[in-house]
Amino acid sequence: MTEQKEPLKPNDFPLEAEQGRVCRQDGKPIARTNTDAMAHEIAERLNADEQRREEDKWSA
C-alpha cells in the first residue's frame, strides 16, 4: 500500500475499490494493493469505520 499525504475527510466517503486501488469519491487513488479483493476489503472497512464515526458524532 502507498502512503497517503493528506488525511481523509468526511466528503471523501464512501471509498471505492477498483483495479487494486482504493479511491476517494472524486476518483483520486489513496492506496494501491496487491489484489482487487484486498482493495475491496480495505474500502469496506474504512467506509464502515467512517459510518460509525458519523453515527457517534450525531448521537452525542
PDB file of N, CA, C and O in Angstrom:
ATOM      1  N   MET A   1       0.836  -1.171   0.000  1.00  0.00           N
ATOM      2  CA  MET A   1       0.000   0.000   0.000  1.00  0.00           C
ATOM      3  C   MET A   1       0.884   1.238   0.000  1.00  0.00           C
ATOM      4  O   MET A   1       1.966   1.249   0.587  1.00  0.00           O
ATOM      5  N   THR A   2       0.411   2.260  -0.657  1.00  0.00           N
ATOM      6  CA  THR A   2       1.158   3.511  -0.663  1.00  0.00           C
ATOM      7  C   THR A   2       0.684   4.391   0.477  1.00  0.00           C
ATOM      8  O   THR A   2      -0.426   4.230   0.983  1.00  0.00           O
ATOM      9  N   GLU A   3       1.534   5.321   0.876  1.00  0.00           N
ATOM     10  CA  GLU A   3       1.171   6.220   1.961  1.00  0.00           C
ATOM     11  C   GLU A   3       0.395   7.407   1.427  1.00  0.00           C
ATOM     12  O   GLU A   3       0.692   7.941   0.358  1.00  0.00           O
ATOM     13  N   GLN A   4      -0.596   7.804   2.188  1.00  0.00           N
ATOM     14  CA  GLN A   4      -1.407   8.953   1.818  1.00  0.00           C
ATOM     15  C   GLN A   4      -0.767  10.210   2.363  1.00  0.00           C
ATOM     16  O   GLN A   4      -0.208  10.197   3.459  1.00  0.00           O
ATOM     17  N   LYS A   5      -0.842  11.290   1.619  1.00  0.00           N
ATOM     18  CA  LYS A   5      -0.201  12.531   2.022  1.00  0.00           C
ATOM     19  C   LYS A   5      -1.122  13.473   2.760  1.00  0.00           C
ATOM     20  O   LYS A   5      -0.651  14.337   3.500  1.00  0.00           O
ATOM     21  N   GLU A   6      -2.438  13.328   2.576  1.00  0.00           N
ATOM     22  CA  GLU A   6      -3.381  14.184   3.274  1.00  0.00           C
ATOM     23  C   GLU A   6      -4.453  13.313   3.911  1.00  0.00           C
ATOM     24  O   GLU A   6      -4.825  12.285   3.343  1.00  0.00           O
ATOM     25  N   PRO A   7      -4.960  13.703   5.085  1.00  0.00           N
ATOM     26  CA  PRO A   7      -5.956  12.873   5.758  1.00  0.00           C
ATOM     27  C   PRO A   7      -7.282  12.850   5.002  1.00  0.00           C
ATOM     28  O   PRO A   7      -7.634  13.789   4.288  1.00  0.00           O
ATOM     29  N   LEU A   8      -7.996  11.758   5.183  1.00  0.00           N
ATOM     30  CA  LEU A   8      -9.315  11.643   4.569  1.00  0.00           C
ATOM     31  C   LEU A   8     -10.291  12.559   5.289  1.00  0.00           C
ATOM     32  O   LEU A   8     -10.206  12.752   6.502  1.00  0.00           O
ATOM     33  N   LYS A   9     -11.213  13.115   4.529  1.00  0.00           N
ATOM     34  CA  LYS A   9     -12.245  13.989   5.072  1.00  0.00           C
ATOM     35  C   LYS A   9     -13.593  13.303   4.876  1.00  0.00           C
ATOM     36  O   LYS A   9     -13.719  12.428   4.019  1.00  0.00           O
ATOM     37  N   PRO A  10     -14.603  13.687   5.658  1.00  0.00           N
ATOM     38  CA  PRO A  10     -15.908  13.031   5.533  1.00  0.00           C
ATOM     39  C   PRO A  10     -16.470  13.047   4.111  1.00  0.00           C
ATOM     40  O   PRO A  10     -17.151  12.102   3.714  1.00  0.00           O
ATOM     41  N   ASN A  11     -16.200  14.093   3.343  1.00  0.00           N
ATOM     42  CA  ASN A  11     -16.752  14.134   1.985  1.00  0.00           C
ATOM     43  C   ASN A  11     -15.990  13.239   1.008  1.00  0.00           C
ATOM     44  O   ASN A  11     -16.381  13.142  -0.155  1.00  0.00           O
ATOM     45  N   ASP A  12     -14.911  12.583   1.450  1.00  0.00           N
ATOM     46  CA  ASP A  12     -14.192  11.614   0.619  1.00  0.00           C
ATOM     47  C   ASP A  12     -14.897  10.264   0.595  1.00  0.00           C
ATOM     48  O   ASP A  12     -14.588   9.418  -0.243  1.00  0.00           O
ATOM     49  N   PHE A  13     -15.839  10.058   1.506  1.00  0.00           N
ATOM     50  CA  PHE A  13     -16.517   8.778   1.660  1.00  0.00           C
ATOM     51  C   PHE A  13     -17.835   8.780   0.913  1.00  0.00           C
ATOM     52  O   PHE A  13     -18.416   9.845   0.706  1.00  0.00           O
ATOM     53  N   PRO A  14     -18.327   7.613   0.501  1.00  0.00           N
ATOM     54  CA  PRO A  14     -17.732   6.302   0.675  1.00  0.00           C
ATOM     55  C   PRO A  14     -16.590   6.077  -0.310  1.00  0.00           C
ATOM     56  O   PRO A  14     -16.618   6.557  -1.443  1.00  0.00           O
ATOM     57  N   LEU A  15     -15.597   5.343   0.147  1.00  0.00           N
ATOM     58  CA  LEU A  15     -14.469   4.992  -0.700  1.00  0.00           C
ATOM     59  C   LEU A  15     -14.887   3.874  -1.645  1.00  0.00           C
ATOM     60  O   LEU A  15     -15.816   3.117  -1.361  1.00  0.00           O
ATOM     61  N   GLU A  16     -14.197   3.783  -2.756  1.00  0.00           N
ATOM     62  CA  GLU A  16     -14.488   2.742  -3.738  1.00  0.00           C
ATOM     63  C   GLU A  16     -13.201   1.979  -4.042  1.00  0.00           C
ATOM     64  O   GLU A  16     -12.102   2.511  -3.885  1.00  0.00           O
ATOM     65  N   ALA A  17     -13.348   0.748  -4.471  1.00  0.00           N
ATOM     66  CA  ALA A  17     -12.198  -0.078  -4.838  1.00  0.00           C
ATOM     67  C   ALA A  17     -12.311  -0.436  -6.312  1.00  0.00           C
ATOM     68  O   ALA A  17     -13.375  -0.822  -6.795  1.00  0.00           O
ATOM     69  N   GLU A  18     -11.190  -0.299  -7.018  1.00  0.00           N
ATOM     70  CA  GLU A  18     -11.159  -0.681  -8.424  1.00  0.00           C
ATOM     71  C   GLU A  18      -9.729  -0.988  -8.840  1.00  0.00           C
ATOM     72  O   GLU A  18      -8.807  -0.232  -8.532  1.00  0.00           O
ATOM     73  N   GLN A  19      -9.555  -2.077  -9.525  1.00  0.00           N
ATOM     74  CA  GLN A  19      -8.267  -2.482 -10.081  1.00  0.00           C
ATOM     75  C   GLN A  19      -7.127  -2.394  -9.062  1.00  0.00           C
ATOM     76  O   GLN A  19      -6.060  -1.858  -9.359  1.00  0.00           O
ATOM     77  N   GLY A  20      -7.365  -2.923  -7.867  1.00  0.00           N
ATOM     78  CA  GLY A  20      -6.322  -2.950  -6.850  1.00  0.00           C
ATOM     79  C   GLY A  20      -6.022  -1.596  -6.238  1.00  0.00           C
ATOM     80  O   GLY A  20      -4.961  -1.401  -5.646  1.00  0.00           O
ATOM     81  N   ARG A  21      -6.948  -0.657  -6.377  1.00  0.00           N
ATOM     82  CA  ARG A  21      -6.760   0.669  -5.778  1.00  0.00           C
ATOM     83  C   ARG A  21      -7.970   1.001  -4.919  1.00  0.00           C
ATOM     84  O   ARG A  21      -9.089   0.574  -5.204  1.00  0.00           O
ATOM     85  N   VAL A  22      -7.726   1.772  -3.858  1.00  0.00           N
ATOM     86  CA  VAL A  22      -8.800   2.332  -3.044  1.00  0.00           C
ATOM     87  C   VAL A  22      -8.851   3.805  -3.420  1.00  0.00           C
ATOM     88  O   VAL A  22      -7.842   4.507  -3.356  1.00  0.00           O
ATOM     89  N   CYS A  23     -10.045   4.273  -3.816  1.00  0.00           N
ATOM     90  CA  CYS A  23     -10.189   5.635  -4.338  1.00  0.00           C
ATOM     91  C   CYS A  23     -11.226   6.424  -3.553  1.00  0.00           C
ATOM     92  O   CYS A  23     -12.189   5.871  -3.021  1.00  0.00           O
ATOM     93  N   ARG A  24     -10.998   7.742  -3.498  1.00  0.00           N
ATOM     94  CA  ARG A  24     -11.969   8.659  -2.897  1.00  0.00           C
ATOM     95  C   ARG A  24     -13.130   8.852  -3.863  1.00  0.00           C
ATOM     96  O   ARG A  24     -13.116   8.319  -4.972  1.00  0.00           O
ATOM     97  N   GLN A  25     -14.142   9.619  -3.438  1.00  0.00           N
ATOM     98  CA  GLN A  25     -15.309   9.894  -4.275  1.00  0.00           C
ATOM     99  C   GLN A  25     -14.935  10.598  -5.574  1.00  0.00           C
ATOM    100  O   GLN A  25     -15.570  10.376  -6.605  1.00  0.00           O
ATOM    101  N   ASP A  26     -13.910  11.445  -5.531  1.00  0.00           N
ATOM    102  CA  ASP A  26     -13.517  12.172  -6.734  1.00  0.00           C
ATOM    103  C   ASP A  26     -12.647  11.336  -7.677  1.00  0.00           C
ATOM    104  O   ASP A  26     -12.192  11.823  -8.712  1.00  0.00           O
ATOM    105  N   GLY A  27     -12.422  10.067  -7.302  1.00  0.00           N
ATOM    106  CA  GLY A  27     -11.644   9.170  -8.148  1.00  0.00           C
ATOM    107  C   GLY A  27     -10.154   9.163  -7.876  1.00  0.00           C
ATOM    108  O   GLY A  27      -9.422   8.371  -8.469  1.00  0.00           O
ATOM    109  N   LYS A  28      -9.691  10.033  -6.989  1.00  0.00           N
ATOM    110  CA  LYS A  28      -8.263  10.090  -6.672  1.00  0.00           C
ATOM    111  C   LYS A  28      -7.882   8.872  -5.823  1.00  0.00           C
ATOM    112  O   LYS A  28      -8.477   8.642  -4.770  1.00  0.00           O
ATOM    113  N   PRO A  29      -6.896   8.096  -6.272  1.00  0.00           N
ATOM    114  CA  PRO A  29      -6.495   6.918  -5.504  1.00  0.00           C
ATOM    115  C   PRO A  29      -5.792   7.319  -4.210  1.00  0.00           C
ATOM    116  O   PRO A  29      -5.001   8.262  -4.179  1.00  0.00           O
ATOM    117  N   ILE A  30      -6.101   6.578  -3.138  1.00  0.00           N
ATOM    118  CA  ILE A  30      -5.439   6.841  -1.865  1.00  0.00           C
ATOM    119  C   ILE A  30      -4.523   5.691  -1.465  1.00  0.00           C
ATOM    120  O   ILE A  30      -3.655   5.853  -0.607  1.00  0.00           O
ATOM    121  N   ALA A  31      -4.719   4.512  -2.096  1.00  0.00           N
ATOM    122  CA  ALA A  31      -3.875   3.355  -1.781  1.00  0.00           C
ATOM    123  C   ALA A  31      -3.905   2.365  -2.931  1.00  0.00           C
ATOM    124  O   ALA A  31      -4.896   2.244  -3.651  1.00  0.00           O
ATOM    125  N   ARG A  32      -2.805   1.669  -3.083  1.00  0.00           N
ATOM    126  CA  ARG A  32      -2.715   0.568  -4.045  1.00  0.00           C
ATOM    127  C   ARG A  32      -2.480  -0.708  -3.257  1.00  0.00           C
ATOM    128  O   ARG A  32      -1.770  -0.709  -2.251  1.00  0.00           O
ATOM    129  N   THR A  33      -3.084  -1.799  -3.724  1.00  0.00           N
ATOM    130  CA  THR A  33      -2.941  -3.081  -3.047  1.00  0.00           C
ATOM    131  C   THR A  33      -2.474  -4.139  -4.031  1.00  0.00           C
ATOM    132  O   THR A  33      -2.416  -3.905  -5.238  1.00  0.00           O
ATOM    133  N   ASN A  34      -2.141  -5.306  -3.495  1.00  0.00           N
ATOM    134  CA  ASN A  34      -1.679  -6.402  -4.351  1.00  0.00           C
ATOM    135  C   ASN A  34      -2.806  -7.069  -5.114  1.00  0.00           C
ATOM    136  O   ASN A  34      -2.590  -7.615  -6.195  1.00  0.00           O
ATOM    137  N   THR A  35      -4.024  -7.027  -4.551  1.00  0.00           N
ATOM    138  CA  THR A  35      -5.150  -7.709  -5.187  1.00  0.00           C
ATOM    139  C   THR A  35      -6.398  -6.829  -5.139  1.00  0.00           C
ATOM    140  O   THR A  35      -6.504  -5.919  -4.318  1.00  0.00           O
ATOM    141  N   ASP A  36      -7.338  -7.121  -6.039  1.00  0.00           N
ATOM    142  CA  ASP A  36      -8.622  -6.419  -6.027  1.00  0.00           C
ATOM    143  C   ASP A  36      -9.388  -6.722  -4.741  1.00  0.00           C
ATOM    144  O   ASP A  36     -10.027  -5.840  -4.167  1.00  0.00           O
ATOM    145  N   ALA A  37      -9.317  -7.980  -4.294  1.00  0.00           N
ATOM    146  CA  ALA A  37     -10.032  -8.372  -3.079  1.00  0.00           C
ATOM    147  C   ALA A  37      -9.546  -7.583  -1.874  1.00  0.00           C
ATOM    148  O   ALA A  37     -10.348  -7.177  -1.033  1.00  0.00           O
ATOM    149  N   MET A  38      -8.250  -7.364  -1.786  1.00  0.00           N
ATOM    150  CA  MET A  38      -7.700  -6.596  -0.676  1.00  0.00           C
ATOM    151  C   MET A  38      -8.180  -5.142  -0.741  1.00  0.00           C
ATOM    152  O   MET A  38      -8.506  -4.557   0.292  1.00  0.00           O
ATOM    153  N   ALA A  39      -8.226  -4.570  -1.911  1.00  0.00           N
ATOM    154  CA  ALA A  39      -8.701  -3.196  -2.074  1.00  0.00           C
ATOM    155  C   ALA A  39     -10.159  -3.083  -1.640  1.00  0.00           C
ATOM    156  O   ALA A  39     -10.535  -2.117  -0.975  1.00  0.00           O
ATOM    157  N   HIS A  40     -10.985  -4.064  -2.013  1.00  0.00           N
ATOM    158  CA  HIS A  40     -12.398  -4.053  -1.625  1.00  0.00           C
ATOM    159  C   HIS A  40     -12.546  -4.181  -0.108  1.00  0.00           C
ATOM    160  O   HIS A  40     -13.372  -3.498   0.496  1.00  0.00           O
ATOM    161  N   GLU A  41     -11.758  -5.042   0.496  1.00  0.00           N
ATOM    162  CA  GLU A  41     -11.814  -5.234   1.949  1.00  0.00           C
ATOM    163  C   GLU A  41     -11.421  -3.953   2.689  1.00  0.00           C
ATOM    164  O   GLU A  41     -12.080  -3.567   3.654  1.00  0.00           O
ATOM    165  N   ILE A  42     -10.374  -3.309   2.247  1.00  0.00           N
ATOM    166  CA  ILE A  42      -9.926  -2.062   2.880  1.00  0.00           C
ATOM    167  C   ILE A  42     -10.986  -0.978   2.732  1.00  0.00           C
ATOM    168  O   ILE A  42     -11.296  -0.278   3.696  1.00  0.00           O
ATOM    169  N   ALA A  43     -11.539  -0.836   1.540  1.00  0.00           N
ATOM    170  CA  ALA A  43     -12.570   0.173   1.311  1.00  0.00           C
ATOM    171  C   ALA A  43     -13.792  -0.092   2.184  1.00  0.00           C
ATOM    172  O   ALA A  43     -14.344   0.840   2.768  1.00  0.00           O
ATOM    173  N   GLU A  44     -14.222  -1.346   2.281  1.00  0.00           N
ATOM    174  CA  GLU A  44     -15.376  -1.682   3.110  1.00  0.00           C
ATOM    175  C   GLU A  44     -15.123  -1.359   4.573  1.00  0.00           C
ATOM    176  O   GLU A  44     -15.991  -0.800   5.243  1.00  0.00           O
ATOM    177  N   ARG A  45     -13.947  -1.706   5.073  1.00  0.00           N
ATOM    178  CA  ARG A  45     -13.639  -1.451   6.482  1.00  0.00           C
ATOM    179  C   ARG A  45     -13.545   0.044   6.779  1.00  0.00           C
ATOM    180  O   ARG A  45     -14.049   0.509   7.801  1.00  0.00           O
ATOM    181  N   LEU A  46     -12.906   0.785   5.896  1.00  0.00           N
ATOM    182  CA  LEU A  46     -12.812   2.234   6.116  1.00  0.00           C
ATOM    183  C   LEU A  46     -14.182   2.897   6.027  1.00  0.00           C
ATOM    184  O   LEU A  46     -14.481   3.802   6.805  1.00  0.00           O
ATOM    185  N   ASN A  47     -15.009   2.462   5.096  1.00  0.00           N
ATOM    186  CA  ASN A  47     -16.367   3.012   4.977  1.00  0.00           C
ATOM    187  C   ASN A  47     -17.188   2.706   6.227  1.00  0.00           C
ATOM    188  O   ASN A  47     -17.904   3.575   6.724  1.00  0.00           O
ATOM    189  N   ALA A  48     -17.089   1.475   6.739  1.00  0.00           N
ATOM    190  CA  ALA A  48     -17.835   1.106   7.945  1.00  0.00           C
ATOM    191  C   ALA A  48     -17.352   1.917   9.140  1.00  0.00           C
ATOM    192  O   ALA A  48     -18.161   2.365   9.953  1.00  0.00           O
ATOM    193  N   ASP A  49     -16.047   2.108   9.254  1.00  0.00           N
ATOM    194  CA  ASP A  49     -15.490   2.887  10.355  1.00  0.00           C
ATOM    195  C   ASP A  49     -15.965   4.337  10.291  1.00  0.00           C
ATOM    196  O   ASP A  49     -16.319   4.921  11.315  1.00  0.00           O
ATOM    197  N   GLU A  50     -15.972   4.906   9.113  1.00  0.00           N
ATOM    198  CA  GLU A  50     -16.428   6.287   8.949  1.00  0.00           C
ATOM    199  C   GLU A  50     -17.914   6.404   9.256  1.00  0.00           C
ATOM    200  O   GLU A  50     -18.343   7.389   9.856  1.00  0.00           O
ATOM    201  N   GLN A  51     -18.705   5.416   8.853  1.00  0.00           N
ATOM    202  CA  GLN A  51     -20.131   5.444   9.134  1.00  0.00           C
ATOM    203  C   GLN A  51     -20.372   5.413  10.641  1.00  0.00           C
ATOM    204  O   GLN A  51     -21.212   6.159  11.146  1.00  0.00           O
ATOM    205  N   ARG A  52     -19.643   4.557  11.369  1.00  0.00           N
ATOM    206  CA  ARG A  52     -19.784   4.507  12.828  1.00  0.00           C
ATOM    207  C   ARG A  52     -19.370   5.832  13.458  1.00  0.00           C
ATOM    208  O   ARG A  52     -20.019   6.304  14.392  1.00  0.00           O
ATOM    209  N   ARG A  53     -18.307   6.428  12.959  1.00  0.00           N
ATOM    210  CA  ARG A  53     -17.838   7.713  13.482  1.00  0.00           C
ATOM    211  C   ARG A  53     -18.904   8.805  13.292  1.00  0.00           C
ATOM    212  O   ARG A  53     -19.145   9.609  14.192  1.00  0.00           O
ATOM    213  N   GLU A  54     -19.522   8.823  12.136  1.00  0.00           N
ATOM    214  CA  GLU A  54     -20.570   9.807  11.868  1.00  0.00           C
ATOM    215  C   GLU A  54     -21.785   9.563  12.768  1.00  0.00           C
ATOM    216  O   GLU A  54     -22.362  10.512  13.299  1.00  0.00           O
ATOM    217  N   GLU A  55     -22.169   8.308  12.938  1.00  0.00           N
ATOM    218  CA  GLU A  55     -23.297   7.996  13.818  1.00  0.00           C
ATOM    219  C   GLU A  55     -23.004   8.407  15.248  1.00  0.00           C
ATOM    220  O   GLU A  55     -23.874   8.958  15.922  1.00  0.00           O
ATOM    221  N   ASP A  56     -21.791   8.148  15.721  1.00  0.00           N
ATOM    222  CA  ASP A  56     -21.397   8.546  17.075  1.00  0.00           C
ATOM    223  C   ASP A  56     -21.428  10.055  17.238  1.00  0.00           C
ATOM    224  O   ASP A  56     -21.826  10.570  18.283  1.00  0.00           O
ATOM    225  N   LYS A  57     -21.009  10.750  16.209  1.00  0.00           N
ATOM    226  CA  LYS A  57     -20.983  12.211  16.280  1.00  0.00           C
ATOM    227  C   LYS A  57     -22.390  12.772  16.449  1.00  0.00           C
ATOM    228  O   LYS A  57     -22.594  13.719  17.207  1.00  0.00           O
ATOM    229  N   TRP A  58     -23.356  12.194  15.747  1.00  0.00           N
ATOM    230  CA  TRP A  58     -24.724  12.707  15.809  1.00  0.00           C
ATOM    231  C   TRP A  58     -25.476  12.210  17.038  1.00  0.00           C
ATOM    232  O   TRP A  58     -26.454  12.835  17.448  1.00  0.00           O
ATOM    233  N   SER A  59     -25.042  11.100  17.637  1.00  0.00           N
ATOM    234  CA  SER A  59     -25.744  10.596  18.796  1.00  0.00           C
ATOM    235  C   SER A  59     -25.278  11.227  20.099  1.00  0.00           C
ATOM    236  O   SER A  59     -25.924  11.063  21.134  1.00  0.00           O
ATOM    237  N   ALA A  60     -24.179  11.936  20.056  1.00  0.00           N
ATOM    238  CA  ALA A  60     -23.633  12.522  21.289  1.00  0.00           C
ATOM    239  C   ALA A  60     -24.363  13.777  21.702  1.00  0.00           C
ATOM    240  O   ALA A  60     -24.021  14.384  22.717  1.00  0.00           O
TER     241      ALA A  60
END
